[in-house]
Amino acid sequence: MRTKQKLSALSTTREDYLRAIYLLQEKAAGSGVTSIAQRLALQKSTVSERVRELAKDGLVIASPYAEVLLTPAGEAIAKKLTYKHRVIEVFLHEVLQLPENSVHAEAEKLEHACSDVVIKKLAQFLKHPKTDPHGTDITPPENW
């Protein structure tokens, strides 16, 4: 597995893969390459290649024709991104008054740009919301 320093510098694309796998597992929707490809609107061959890279980095466990599973390190990253995403959605909807159907796309962009410090302050400002605008639970990552 790569060092912690290198893991903290994951590309937004790789973060998107981890989060997609996490969300598929959260919904018990199956996290095989086909499901990941559909969720990310990518070709299966592209997803297979990226999944192999994530496995080399120790972030997922992948076997041919099987579900892709997050390792504890991969899950920690995905949980943090998901938390950031959902807090940002609340801010965009409740404070900036963006319509519910547009906050997801905006949060997808901002989740990678906002530091942990900003998200913690944003959550505090929002009085630690329990659900996002879509009704999904917001749970802070462990050791947050």
PENOR-V74647 format. One record per pair of residues at least 12 apart in sequence whose ideal C-beta (glycine too) atoms are under 8 Angstrom apart, sorted by the first residue. I is the first residue (numbers start at 1). J is the second residue. D is the distance in Angstrom with one decimal. If there is no record, write none. Layout:
i	j	d
I	J	D
I	J	D
This chain:
i	j	d
1	57	6.3
1	58	3.2
1	73	7.0
2	57	5.2
2	58	7.2
7	57	7.2
7	59	7.7
7	73	6.8
7	77	7.3
10	77	6.9
12	112	4.4
13	50	7.4
14	50	7.1
14	53	7.6
14	54	6.6
14	59	7.9
15	77	6.8
15	81	5.6
15	111	8.0
15	112	6.2
16	40	6.5
16	108	8.0
17	36	7.0
17	40	7.2
17	47	7.7
17	50	5.6
17	51	7.2
17	54	6.2
18	54	7.1
18	59	6.3
18	60	7.6
18	70	6.7
18	74	5.3
18	77	5.3
18	78	4.3
18	81	7.0
19	78	5.1
19	81	4.7
19	82	6.0
19	85	7.4
20	36	5.5
20	39	4.7
20	40	5.5
21	36	6.2
21	60	6.6
21	68	5.6
21	69	7.8
21	70	5.7
21	74	7.5
21	78	6.8
22	70	6.2
22	75	6.6
22	78	3.4
22	79	6.8
22	81	7.9
22	82	6.1
23	39	7.3
23	82	7.0
24	36	6.8
24	39	6.3
25	69	7.7
25	70	7.0
26	82	8.0
30	67	6.5
31	67	5.0
31	68	5.0
31	69	7.1
32	65	7.7
32	66	7.1
32	67	5.5
32	68	6.6
33	47	5.1
33	48	5.4
33	51	6.4
33	68	6.8
36	51	7.2
36	68	6.5
51	68	5.5
54	74	6.9
58	71	5.7
58	73	6.0
58	74	7.7
59	71	5.8
59	73	5.7
59	74	3.6
59	77	7.0
60	74	5.3
76	141	6.7
76	142	7.5
79	139	7.8
79	141	4.4
79	142	7.6
80	116	7.6
80	141	4.7
80	144	7.9
81	111	5.6
81	112	7.8
83	119	7.2
83	138	6.6
83	139	7.0
83	140	5.7
83	141	5.4
83	144	7.4
84	111	4.5
84	114	6.0
84	119	4.9
85	107	4.8
85	108	7.1
85	111	4.4
86	107	7.6
86	129	7.9
86	132	4.1
86	136	6.6
86	138	4.5
87	119	5.6
87	122	5.5
87	123	5.1
87	126	6.8
87	129	6.9
87	138	6.5
88	103	7.8
88	106	7.5
88	107	4.2
88	110	5.0
88	111	6.1
88	114	6.8
88	119	7.6
88	122	7.2
89	103	4.4
89	104	6.6
89	107	4.7
89	132	4.6
89	133	5.4
89	134	7.5
90	126	5.5
90	129	4.6
90	132	5.7
90	133	6.4
90	138	7.4
91	122	5.7
91	125	7.8
91	126	6.2
92	106	5.5
92	107	6.5
93	133	4.1
94	126	7.0
94	133	7.6
95	126	7.6
100	133	4.7
100	134	6.9
103	133	5.8
104	134	7.8
120	144	7.4
123	140	7.4
128	140	7.9
